[in-house]
Amino acid sequence: SSSKHDLICLVKFDKNIQLYQADQWIDAFRSPTEHGFALKYAHIQKKSNKYIHYLCAQTFDDCQRWMNGIRLILFGEQVYQNYRQMQQV
């Protein structure tokens, strides 16, 4: 029942995005779960910058799925090329 007006773009994936896994963010960022990750641009150095996106998942497996999906978005072509090279070996 969502309209296009309800949707927002959190981040555009490009080569400058970095992915970080959460460690003890429940206390630091009042995260609802301990299974989290962050996306930030390489040139941003402040921890409390509005362009750093902190996300969390309900379970560890869900968090790993999200992070693996993001890695495929960021490095998918290189992952595929590495896979093809390993098949040839």
N, C-alpha and C positions, 0 to 999 in steps of 0.2 A: 504494500500500500504506500510505499515511499514514492515521492515524486523526484524529479531531477533537482529540485531546489533543496531537498534534504541531503543530497550527496555532496561530499567535499573531497578534494584531492589532498591527501596528507603529504605525499612526497612523490616527486618524479624520479624514477630510477635512471641514473646515469653513472658514468664511470667514477664520479666524485663521491658517491655515497659509500659510507662505511657502516658495517653491521657489528654491533656489540652485544654480547650476552650479559644478562643481569647477574649481579653478585651482591647479595645483601641489600636489595633495593626496597625491601619492605619498610625498613627504618628510614632510609634516606629519602625516598620519594613517596612514602605511604602507599606502596603498591598493594593491590588486593591479594596477589599471589606472589610466590617467590620465583615463578617461571616467567621471566621477561627478557626483552631485548630492546635495543635502541638503534635508531637510524639517524645518522648525522652526516653532514657534508664535511669533507676532509679539511677545509679551510676554517671551520668553526672550532674554536678552542674553549669557549666558555661552557661550563656545565649547565647553567640555567638559561641557555639560549632558547628562544621560542622556535627556532628552526631544528631543534633536536626533538625527535619523536620517540617517546617512551611507550612501549606496548607490552602487554602481558597476556598470558594464556592460562587457562584453567589447570592444565596438566603439563608435565614435562614433555610428554610425547607430542602434544599439540604445539608447544613452543618449538620443538625440534622440527616439526613439519613446516611451520611458518618460516623458520630460519633457513631451512633447506630450499623452500620455494623461492625465497628472496635471493639466495645464492644462485639458484638456477636462472633467475631473471638477470642478475648482474653478470654472471660468468658462464651462462649457458653454452655459448658457442665454444669457449675454451674447454669446458668440461666435455662436450661432445667430441671435440678434436682429440683430447687426451684419451677418451674412451676408444675411439677408432684406432689410435696409435697402439694402444695396449692390445687390441684385438689382432693387429698385424704381427705383434711380437709373439 
